[in-house]
Amino acid sequence: MRIISWNINGIASKFEELRQLVRSYDPDVVCLQKVRCNKQRNLFGIDGYHMLYEPCDSGGWSGVMMYVRILNERRCPESPSLPQRIPTPELSRGGHLQVYDCRDFVLINAYVPFANFSISGAVADRKQWDAAFRLFAQKVSRIKPVVISGDLNVVHTVRDSCESRIEQNRPNFTGWERENFNRLLAYCTLADAFRIFHPEQQAATFYGAYRQTGIGNRLDYFLMSRALLSRLSSSEILTDFGSGQSVPILLDLDLVSFCQSELSP
């Protein structure tokens, strides 16, 4: 199974690149963040894929959605079905989270709220969201393994930045953001999939206006339950793809398919 995650930063302007991404890498699922499209998402269908989203998945500067490959009897002979949505009203507000039960694991598509220092209340909201998300992920991971994908808006280690310091007084670089990230990893028994294969690589997924210089930070992650690590085949950053501020990330798992199963977190 192949999963791609991408902060697309506007599906309308990057739709042709999205179609190219699907043609080039043939994913089973695509998780998008910062879709920035509150209406007429149905205009952005891709042949062979279901679009998964609800009104709560929209947001002015956020917004998440998924494309899931349309299955058939050959690919999933047991009971082909779409993943089962798990409601998360306290976390989904503003288009920050989608959660689906996918047979062997729970897939979480997240755009973690940006702790914008210039917006009143944004830092407090982020801290509250981090705590609620950690509790939710911990609860779900006790029932079934989880895969968290998306723009998590934190620079975790010095290897995740091309800058000289990761402790800075600006969003994504604060000590409390990294500490909350470390708590998520520890409390939910998660591993950073990219670091399993690339433990020392200096890596970035977000470049902002500096894409051509190669100067950036890693804000996009696949985190996965350690119980799934034996199924992990690869985890890569598609550094050369597209023209946007962020690049997609890719995860390959040795799993069959998405098939509906029951989960009551």
TORKOL-4160 file (C-alpha; in steps of 0.2 Angstrom, whole numbers, padded with zeros to 4 digits, m for minus):
265
<pt num="1" X="0000" Y="0000" Z="0000"/>
<pt num="2" X="0006" Y="0017" Z="m0005"/>
<pt num="3" X="0001" Y="0033" Z="0004"/>
<pt num="4" X="0006" Y="0051" Z="m0001"/>
<pt num="5" X="0004" Y="0066" Z="0009"/>
<pt num="6" X="0005" Y="0084" Z="0002"/>
<pt num="7" X="0002" Y="0102" Z="0009"/>
<pt num="8" X="m0005" Y="0107" Z="m0008"/>
<pt num="9" X="m0008" Y="0125" Z="m0003"/>
<pt num="10" X="m0023" Y="0127" Z="m0014"/>
<pt num="11" X="m0030" Y="0113" Z="m0025"/>
<pt num="12" X="m0037" Y="0124" Z="m0038"/>
<pt num="13" X="m0020" Y="0131" Z="m0043"/>
<pt num="14" X="m0011" Y="0114" Z="m0041"/>
<pt num="15" X="m0024" Y="0102" Z="m0047"/>
<pt num="16" X="m0014" Y="0098" Z="m0063"/>
<pt num="17" X="0002" Y="0094" Z="m0052"/>
<pt num="18" X="m0009" Y="0083" Z="m0041"/>
<pt num="19" X="m0015" Y="0073" Z="m0057"/>
<pt num="20" X="0003" Y="0072" Z="m0062"/>
<pt num="21" X="0008" Y="0066" Z="m0044"/>
<pt num="22" X="m0005" Y="0052" Z="m0045"/>
<pt num="23" X="0000" Y="0047" Z="m0063"/>
<pt num="24" X="0018" Y="0046" Z="m0058"/>
<pt num="25" X="0017" Y="0037" Z="m0041"/>
<pt num="26" X="0001" Y="0027" Z="m0042"/>
<pt num="27" X="m0004" Y="0029" Z="m0024"/>
<pt num="28" X="m0018" Y="0020" Z="m0015"/>
<pt num="29" X="m0022" Y="0035" Z="m0005"/>
<pt num="30" X="m0017" Y="0054" Z="m0006"/>
<pt num="31" X="m0019" Y="0065" Z="0010"/>
<pt num="32" X="m0020" Y="0083" Z="0006"/>
<pt num="33" X="m0018" Y="0098" Z="0018"/>
<pt num="34" X="m0022" Y="0117" Z="0015"/>
<pt num="35" X="m0034" Y="0112" Z="0001"/>
<pt num="36" X="m0041" Y="0130" Z="0003"/>
<pt num="37" X="m0057" Y="0126" Z="m0006"/>
<pt num="38" X="m0074" Y="0127" Z="0004"/>
<pt num="39" X="m0085" Y="0125" Z="m0011"/>
<pt num="40" X="m0086" Y="0114" Z="m0027"/>
<pt num="41" X="m0073" Y="0102" Z="m0022"/>
<pt num="42" X="m0082" Y="0090" Z="m0033"/>
<pt num="43" X="m0074" Y="0099" Z="m0048"/>
<pt num="44" X="m0057" Y="0091" Z="m0043"/>
<pt num="45" X="m0061" Y="0072" Z="m0045"/>
<pt num="46" X="m0048" Y="0060" Z="m0052"/>
<pt num="47" X="m0052" Y="0045" Z="m0062"/>
<pt num="48" X="m0051" Y="0029" Z="m0051"/>
<pt num="49" X="m0052" Y="0038" Z="m0034"/>
<pt num="50" X="m0065" Y="0042" Z="m0022"/>
<pt num="51" X="m0064" Y="0059" Z="m0014"/>
<pt num="52" X="m0067" Y="0059" Z="0005"/>
<pt num="53" X="m0072" Y="0075" Z="0013"/>
<pt num="54" X="m0086" Y="0083" Z="0023"/>
<pt num="55" X="m0090" Y="0101" Z="0027"/>
<pt num="56" X="m0080" Y="0101" Z="0043"/>
<pt num="57" X="m0065" Y="0097" Z="0033"/>
<pt num="58" X="m0065" Y="0114" Z="0025"/>
<pt num="59" X="m0055" Y="0129" Z="0032"/>
<pt num="60" X="m0050" Y="0146" Z="0025"/>
<pt num="61" X="m0032" Y="0143" Z="0026"/>
<pt num="62" X="m0032" Y="0125" Z="0031"/>
<pt num="63" X="m0044" Y="0111" Z="0024"/>
<pt num="64" X="m0040" Y="0093" Z="0022"/>
<pt num="65" X="m0046" Y="0079" Z="0011"/>
<pt num="66" X="m0041" Y="0062" Z="0004"/>
<pt num="67" X="m0042" Y="0053" Z="m0012"/>
<pt num="68" X="m0044" Y="0034" Z="m0010"/>
<pt num="69" X="m0042" Y="0022" Z="m0024"/>
<pt num="70" X="m0058" Y="0013" Z="m0030"/>
<pt num="71" X="m0056" Y="m0005" Z="m0025"/>
<pt num="72" X="m0063" Y="m0020" Z="m0034"/>
<pt num="73" X="m0065" Y="m0038" Z="m0030"/>
<pt num="74" X="m0048" Y="m0043" Z="m0037"/>
<pt num="75" X="m0039" Y="m0030" Z="m0026"/>
<pt num="76" X="m0049" Y="m0033" Z="m0010"/>
<pt num="77" X="m0058" Y="m0050" Z="m0011"/>
<pt num="78" X="m0065" Y="m0050" Z="0007"/>
<pt num="79" X="m0076" Y="m0035" Z="0007"/>
<pt num="80" X="m0071" Y="m0020" Z="m0003"/>
<pt num="81" X="m0077" Y="m0004" Z="0005"/>
<pt num="82" X="m0072" Y="0014" Z="0008"/>
<pt num="83" X="m0063" Y="0017" Z="0025"/>
<pt num="84" X="m0075" Y="0021" Z="0039"/>
<pt num="85" X="m0074" Y="0038" Z="0046"/>
<pt num="86" X="m0071" Y="0041" Z="0064"/>
<pt num="87" X="m0079" Y="0058" Z="0070"/>
<pt num="88" X="m0068" Y="0070" Z="0078"/>
<pt num="89" X="m0078" Y="0086" Z="0080"/>
<pt num="90" X="m0067" Y="0094" Z="0094"/>
<pt num="91" X="m0052" Y="0092" Z="0082"/>
<pt num="92" X="m0059" Y="0094" Z="0065"/>
<pt num="93" X="m0065" Y="0112" Z="0067"/>
<pt num="94" X="m0057" Y="0123" Z="0054"/>
<pt num="95" X="m0052" Y="0109" Z="0043"/>
<pt num="96" X="m0038" Y="0102" Z="0053"/>
<pt num="97" X="m0041" Y="0083" Z="0054"/>
<pt num="98" X="m0048" Y="0068" Z="0045"/>
<pt num="99" X="m0048" Y="0050" Z="0053"/>
<pt num="100" X="m0053" Y="0034" Z="0045"/>
<pt num="101" X="m0053" Y="0016" Z="0050"/>
<pt num="102" X="m0043" Y="0006" Z="0036"/>
<pt num="103" X="m0044" Y="m0012" Z="0041"/>
<pt num="104" X="m0026" Y="m0015" Z="0047"/>
<pt num="105" X="m0024" Y="0003" Z="0055"/>
<pt num="106" X="m0032" Y="0020" Z="0057"/>
<pt num="107" X="m0026" Y="0033" Z="0045"/>
<pt num="108" X="m0025" Y="0051" Z="0052"/>
<pt num="109" X="m0024" Y="0066" Z="0040"/>
<pt num="110" X="m0019" Y="0081" Z="0049"/>
<pt num="111" X="m0015" Y="0100" Z="0046"/>
<pt num="112" X="m0009" Y="0105" Z="0064"/>
<pt num="113" X="m0015" Y="0122" Z="0068"/>
<pt num="114" X="m0001" Y="0135" Z="0065"/>
<pt num="115" X="0004" Y="0144" Z="0080"/>
<pt num="116" X="0004" Y="0161" Z="0072"/>
<pt num="117" X="0011" Y="0174" Z="0085"/>
<pt num="118" X="0003" Y="0188" Z="0076"/>
<pt num="119" X="m0015" Y="0182" Z="0078"/>
<pt num="120" X="m0023" Y="0183" Z="0096"/>
<pt num="121" X="m0026" Y="0167" Z="0104"/>
<pt num="122" X="m0018" Y="0156" Z="0090"/>
<pt num="123" X="m0004" Y="0150" Z="0102"/>
<pt num="124" X="m0016" Y="0145" Z="0115"/>
<pt num="125" X="m0027" Y="0136" Z="0102"/>
<pt num="126" X="m0012" Y="0126" Z="0096"/>
<pt num="127" X="m0007" Y="0121" Z="0113"/>
<pt num="128" X="m0025" Y="0115" Z="0117"/>
<pt num="129" X="m0026" Y="0106" Z="0100"/>
<pt num="130" X="m0010" Y="0097" Z="0103"/>
<pt num="131" X="m0016" Y="0091" Z="0120"/>
<pt num="132" X="m0033" Y="0085" Z="0113"/>
<pt num="133" X="m0025" Y="0077" Z="0098"/>
<pt num="134" X="m0012" Y="0067" Z="0109"/>
<pt num="135" X="m0027" Y="0061" Z="0120"/>
<pt num="136" X="m0037" Y="0056" Z="0105"/>
<pt num="137" X="m0022" Y="0047" Z="0096"/>
<pt num="138" X="m0017" Y="0038" Z="0112"/>
<pt num="139" X="m0035" Y="0032" Z="0114"/>
<pt num="140" X="m0036" Y="0025" Z="0096"/>
<pt num="141" X="m0019" Y="0018" Z="0096"/>
<pt num="142" X="m0024" Y="0007" Z="0111"/>
<pt num="143" X="m0037" Y="m0001" Z="0099"/>
<pt num="144" X="m0028" Y="m0002" Z="0083"/>
<pt num="145" X="m0011" Y="0004" Z="0075"/>
<pt num="146" X="m0011" Y="0022" Z="0068"/>
<pt num="147" X="m0003" Y="0031" Z="0054"/>
<pt num="148" X="m0002" Y="0050" Z="0056"/>
<pt num="149" X="0001" Y="0059" Z="0040"/>
<pt num="150" X="0002" Y="0078" Z="0036"/>
<pt num="151" X="0009" Y="0095" Z="0039"/>
<pt num="152" X="0012" Y="0094" Z="0058"/>
<pt num="153" X="0019" Y="0112" Z="0059"/>
<pt num="154" X="0035" Y="0108" Z="0069"/>
<pt num="155" X="0053" Y="0107" Z="0066"/>
<pt num="156" X="0058" Y="0091" Z="0077"/>
<pt num="157" X="0077" Y="0090" Z="0077"/>
<pt num="158" X="0092" Y="0099" Z="0070"/>
<pt num="159" X="0092" Y="0087" Z="0055"/>
<pt num="160" X="0074" Y="0093" Z="0050"/>
<pt num="161" X="0080" Y="0111" Z="0046"/>
<pt num="162" X="0093" Y="0119" Z="0035"/>
<pt num="163" X="0094" Y="0133" Z="0048"/>
<pt num="164" X="0108" Y="0134" Z="0061"/>
<pt num="165" X="0096" Y="0134" Z="0076"/>
<pt num="166" X="0080" Y="0125" Z="0079"/>
<pt num="167" X="0076" Y="0135" Z="0095"/>
<pt num="168" X="0069" Y="0151" Z="0089"/>
<pt num="169" X="0055" Y="0163" Z="0095"/>
<pt num="170" X="0044" Y="0159" Z="0080"/>
<pt num="171" X="0031" Y="0146" Z="0075"/>
<pt num="172" X="0037" Y="0129" Z="0072"/>
<pt num="173" X="0054" Y="0132" Z="0081"/>
<pt num="174" X="0048" Y="0134" Z="0099"/>
<pt num="175" X="0053" Y="0122" Z="0113"/>
<pt num="176" X="0035" Y="0119" Z="0118"/>
<pt num="177" X="0030" Y="0113" Z="0100"/>
<pt num="178" X="0044" Y="0101" Z="0100"/>
<pt num="179" X="0040" Y="0095" Z="0118"/>
<pt num="180" X="0022" Y="0092" Z="0113"/>
<pt num="181" X="0028" Y="0082" Z="0097"/>
<pt num="182" X="0039" Y="0071" Z="0108"/>
<pt num="183" X="0025" Y="0068" Z="0120"/>
<pt num="184" X="0014" Y="0062" Z="0105"/>
<pt num="185" X="0028" Y="0050" Z="0100"/>
<pt num="186" X="0030" Y="0043" Z="0117"/>
<pt num="187" X="0012" Y="0042" Z="0123"/>
<pt num="188" X="0006" Y="0034" Z="0107"/>
<pt num="189" X="0022" Y="0023" Z="0104"/>
<pt num="190" X="0025" Y="0031" Z="0087"/>
<pt num="191" X="0040" Y="0031" Z="0076"/>
<pt num="192" X="0045" Y="0044" Z="0063"/>
<pt num="193" X="0044" Y="0033" Z="0047"/>
<pt num="194" X="0057" Y="0044" Z="0037"/>
<pt num="195" X="0070" Y="0043" Z="0051"/>
<pt num="196" X="0069" Y="0024" Z="0050"/>
<pt num="197" X="0077" Y="0024" Z="0033"/>
<pt num="198" X="0086" Y="0041" Z="0034"/>
<pt num="199" X="0092" Y="0043" Z="0052"/>
<pt num="200" X="0105" Y="0057" Z="0049"/>
<pt num="201" X="0099" Y="0065" Z="0033"/>
<pt num="202" X="0097" Y="0084" Z="0033"/>
<pt num="203" X="0079" Y="0085" Z="0026"/>
<pt num="204" X="0066" Y="0098" Z="0022"/>
<pt num="205" X="0048" Y="0097" Z="0015"/>
<pt num="206" X="0044" Y="0116" Z="0016"/>
<pt num="207" X="0053" Y="0129" Z="0007"/>
<pt num="208" X="0042" Y="0144" Z="0007"/>
<pt num="209" X="0049" Y="0157" Z="m0005"/>
<pt num="210" X="0066" Y="0149" Z="m0005"/>
<pt num="211" X="0062" Y="0133" Z="m0015"/>
<pt num="212" X="0076" Y="0137" Z="m0028"/>
<pt num="213" X="0089" Y="0138" Z="m0015"/>
<pt num="214" X="0085" Y="0122" Z="m0007"/>
<pt num="215" X="0084" Y="0130" Z="0010"/>
<pt num="216" X="0069" Y="0124" Z="0020"/>
<pt num="217" X="0062" Y="0114" Z="0035"/>
<pt num="218" X="0054" Y="0097" Z="0038"/>
<pt num="219" X="0036" Y="0101" Z="0043"/>
<pt num="220" X="0028" Y="0086" Z="0035"/>
<pt num="221" X="0028" Y="0068" Z="0043"/>
<pt num="222" X="0022" Y="0051" Z="0043"/>
<pt num="223" X="0021" Y="0045" Z="0061"/>
<pt num="224" X="0016" Y="0027" Z="0063"/>
<pt num="225" X="0013" Y="0014" Z="0077"/>
<pt num="226" X="0029" Y="0004" Z="0081"/>
<pt num="227" X="0018" Y="m0011" Z="0079"/>
<pt num="228" X="0017" Y="m0007" Z="0061"/>
<pt num="229" X="0036" Y="m0005" Z="0058"/>
<pt num="230" X="0038" Y="m0023" Z="0052"/>
<pt num="231" X="0026" Y="m0018" Z="0037"/>
<pt num="232" X="0036" Y="m0002" Z="0033"/>
<pt num="233" X="0044" Y="m0004" Z="0015"/>
<pt num="234" X="0050" Y="0014" Z="0012"/>
<pt num="235" X="0047" Y="0032" Z="0017"/>
<pt num="236" X="0053" Y="0046" Z="0006"/>
<pt num="237" X="0052" Y="0065" Z="0002"/>
<pt num="238" X="0048" Y="0069" Z="m0016"/>
<pt num="239" X="0060" Y="0083" Z="m0016"/>
<pt num="240" X="0060" Y="0086" Z="m0035"/>
<pt num="241" X="0041" Y="0086" Z="m0037"/>
<pt num="242" X="0031" Y="0101" Z="m0042"/>
<pt num="243" X="0033" Y="0119" Z="m0040"/>
<pt num="244" X="0025" Y="0124" Z="m0024"/>
<pt num="245" X="0031" Y="0129" Z="m0007"/>
<pt num="246" X="0030" Y="0111" Z="0000"/>
<pt num="247" X="0034" Y="0094" Z="m0008"/>
<pt num="248" X="0025" Y="0078" Z="m0005"/>
<pt num="249" X="0030" Y="0064" Z="0006"/>
<pt num="250" X="0028" Y="0045" Z="0002"/>
<pt num="251" X="0025" Y="0030" Z="0013"/>
<pt num="252" X="0025" Y="0012" Z="0007"/>
<pt num="253" X="0017" Y="m0002" Z="0018"/>
<pt num="254" X="0017" Y="m0021" Z="0015"/>
<pt num="255" X="m0002" Y="m0021" Z="0017"/>
<pt num="256" X="m0016" Y="m0027" Z="0005"/>
<pt num="257" X="m0029" Y="m0013" Z="0004"/>
<pt num="258" X="m0042" Y="m0003" Z="0013"/>
<pt num="259" X="m0057" Y="m0013" Z="0019"/>
<pt num="260" X="m0070" Y="m0007" Z="0031"/>
<pt num="261" X="m0069" Y="m0013" Z="0049"/>
<pt num="262" X="m0078" Y="m0008" Z="0065"/>
<pt num="263" X="m0070" Y="0004" Z="0077"/>
<pt num="264" X="m0077" Y="0013" Z="0092"/>
<pt num="265" X="m0064" Y="0024" Z="0100"/>
